[in-house]
Amino acid sequence: MHAQQKTPTPKLCKQLTILVATIFTASITATLIQYRKLPSSIPVLQSFTTEHAQFGPKIAIFYLPFVALLLFLLLHYLEIKAAYPVIRKNKPSLSHSERQNGIITFCLMKNSILLYFTYSLFNDLTVAMGHSRILQQWHAYAFLALLFIIFSWGIIRGLYLQHKLKS
């Protein structure tokens, strides 16, 4: 493939993004449907060490999903930009496989983030409706470990591809 052509996004990334976006949209819809039933002050679960970190207005249930959506859109933009070759000073453009590695890494990170915050939204809605908390402390640490693994895998794979191209 010519080095200056756009690298296509893998089909798996497109399907995964559609699935995660559908789940996120369904959770926002479910929250909107239940919104009138929420008490005026709801527990905002932003601490993993206490049962209820603080109370806030019921609109606060949308704060973290909004942040997650912004992160998702930023990473989606970076995923799209990773598909195009960039002219670099004193270095050749990234190869097709190196760009595809970036696309896959951004895809996995953006979808993991959106899925975790969807789970967090479901947890906040569950607690606000008077049920037991489902999001435990270890879930947050497992999520951070997953992001670290994805990011590390992308870097290691990128270094491997770079080394492979040199030899």
C-alpha positions as CSV (number, residue, x, y, z in Angstrom):
1,M,0.0,0.0,0.0
2,H,1.3,3.5,-0.8
3,A,2.6,5.3,2.3
4,Q,0.5,8.4,1.6
5,Q,-2.9,6.7,1.4
6,K,-5.4,6.8,4.3
7,T,-5.3,3.7,6.4
8,P,-8.8,2.2,6.7
9,T,-10.3,1.6,10.1
10,P,-10.6,-2.1,11.0
11,K,-14.1,-3.5,10.8
12,L,-13.9,-4.6,14.4
13,C,-13.4,-1.0,15.6
14,K,-16.4,0.2,13.6
15,Q,-18.6,-2.6,15.0
16,L,-17.3,-2.1,18.6
17,T,-17.9,1.6,18.4
18,I,-21.5,1.1,17.2
19,L,-22.2,-1.4,19.9
20,V,-20.8,0.7,22.7
21,A,-22.5,3.9,21.5
22,T,-25.8,2.0,21.4
23,I,-25.3,0.8,25.0
24,F,-24.4,4.4,26.1
25,T,-27.4,5.9,24.3
26,A,-29.7,3.3,25.9
27,S,-28.4,4.1,29.3
28,I,-28.9,7.8,28.8
29,T,-32.4,7.1,27.5
30,A,-33.2,5.0,30.6
31,T,-31.8,7.7,32.9
32,L,-34.0,10.3,31.1
33,I,-37.0,8.1,31.5
34,Q,-36.4,7.6,35.2
35,Y,-35.3,11.3,35.8
36,R,-38.7,12.5,37.1
37,K,-38.7,9.6,39.7
38,L,-35.3,10.6,41.1
39,P,-35.2,12.5,44.4
40,S,-34.2,16.2,44.2
41,S,-30.8,15.4,45.9
42,I,-29.0,12.2,44.9
43,P,-25.8,10.5,46.1
44,V,-23.0,11.3,43.7
45,L,-20.7,8.3,43.8
46,Q,-17.3,9.8,43.0
47,S,-15.4,8.2,45.8
48,F,-14.4,4.6,45.9
49,T,-13.8,4.5,49.6
50,T,-17.2,5.5,51.0
51,E,-20.7,4.4,50.3
52,H,-21.9,8.0,49.4
53,A,-19.1,10.5,48.8
54,Q,-21.5,13.5,48.6
55,F,-25.0,14.5,47.6
56,G,-25.8,16.7,44.7
57,P,-28.8,17.9,42.5
58,K,-30.3,15.2,40.4
59,I,-28.9,16.8,37.2
60,A,-25.5,15.7,38.6
61,I,-26.2,12.2,37.4
62,F,-25.3,13.4,33.9
63,Y,-22.0,15.0,34.8
64,L,-19.7,12.0,34.4
65,P,-21.5,10.7,31.2
66,F,-21.0,14.1,29.7
67,V,-17.2,14.0,30.5
68,A,-17.1,10.4,29.1
69,L,-18.8,11.6,25.9
70,L,-16.3,14.4,25.5
71,L,-13.4,11.9,26.0
72,F,-15.0,9.5,23.6
73,L,-15.3,12.2,21.0
74,L,-11.7,13.4,21.5
75,L,-10.3,9.9,21.2
76,H,-12.6,9.3,18.1
77,Y,-11.1,12.4,16.5
78,L,-7.6,11.1,17.3
79,E,-8.5,7.7,15.9
80,I,-9.6,9.4,12.6
81,K,-6.5,11.5,12.5
82,A,-4.3,8.5,13.0
83,A,-5.4,7.1,9.7
84,Y,-3.7,9.8,7.7
85,P,0.0,10.0,7.1
86,V,1.8,12.9,8.8
87,I,4.9,14.5,7.3
88,R,7.6,14.5,10.0
89,K,10.9,16.4,10.0
90,N,13.9,14.1,9.6
91,K,11.8,11.0,9.9
92,P,9.7,9.0,7.4
93,S,5.9,8.9,7.7
94,L,4.4,6.1,9.8
95,S,3.8,2.9,7.9
96,H,0.3,1.5,7.2
97,S,0.7,-1.0,10.0
98,E,1.9,1.6,12.5
99,R,-1.0,3.9,11.7
100,Q,-3.4,0.9,12.0
101,N,-1.9,0.2,15.5
102,G,-2.7,3.7,16.5
103,I,-6.3,3.4,15.2
104,I,-6.8,0.2,17.1
105,T,-5.3,1.6,20.3
106,F,-7.5,4.7,20.2
107,C,-10.6,2.6,19.3
108,L,-10.1,0.3,22.3
109,M,-9.4,3.1,24.7
110,K,-12.4,5.3,23.7
111,N,-14.8,2.3,23.8
112,S,-13.5,1.1,27.2
113,I,-13.9,4.6,28.7
114,L,-17.4,5.0,27.4
115,L,-18.4,1.6,28.5
116,Y,-17.0,2.1,32.0
117,F,-18.8,5.4,32.4
118,T,-22.0,3.8,31.2
119,Y,-21.6,1.2,33.9
120,S,-21.0,4.1,36.4
121,L,-24.2,5.9,35.2
122,F,-26.2,2.7,35.7
123,N,-24.7,2.4,39.2
124,D,-25.6,6.1,40.0
125,L,-29.1,5.6,38.8
126,T,-29.5,2.4,40.8
127,V,-28.3,4.0,44.0
128,A,-30.4,7.1,43.4
129,M,-33.5,4.9,43.0
130,G,-32.7,3.5,46.5
131,H,-31.1,0.2,45.6
132,S,-27.7,-1.2,46.6
133,R,-24.5,0.0,45.0
134,I,-23.2,-2.3,42.2
135,L,-20.0,-0.5,41.4
136,Q,-17.3,-1.6,43.8
137,Q,-13.9,-0.2,44.5
138,W,-12.1,-3.0,42.7
139,H,-14.1,-2.3,39.5
140,A,-12.4,1.2,39.2
141,Y,-9.0,-0.3,39.7
142,A,-9.7,-3.1,37.2
143,F,-10.8,-0.4,34.7
144,L,-7.6,1.6,35.2
145,A,-5.6,-1.6,34.8
146,L,-7.4,-2.3,31.6
147,L,-6.6,1.1,30.2
148,F,-3.0,0.7,31.2
149,I,-2.8,-2.6,29.5
150,I,-4.4,-1.3,26.3
151,F,-2.1,1.8,26.2
152,S,1.0,-0.4,27.0
153,W,0.0,-2.9,24.3
154,G,-0.3,-0.1,21.8
155,I,3.1,1.3,22.7
156,I,4.8,-2.1,22.7
157,R,3.2,-3.1,19.4
158,G,4.2,0.2,17.9
159,L,7.8,-0.2,18.9
160,Y,7.8,-3.8,17.6
161,L,6.3,-2.6,14.2
162,Q,8.9,0.2,14.0
163,H,11.7,-2.3,14.7
164,K,10.3,-4.8,12.2
165,L,10.3,-2.1,9.5
166,K,13.9,-1.1,10.1
167,S,15.2,-4.6,9.7
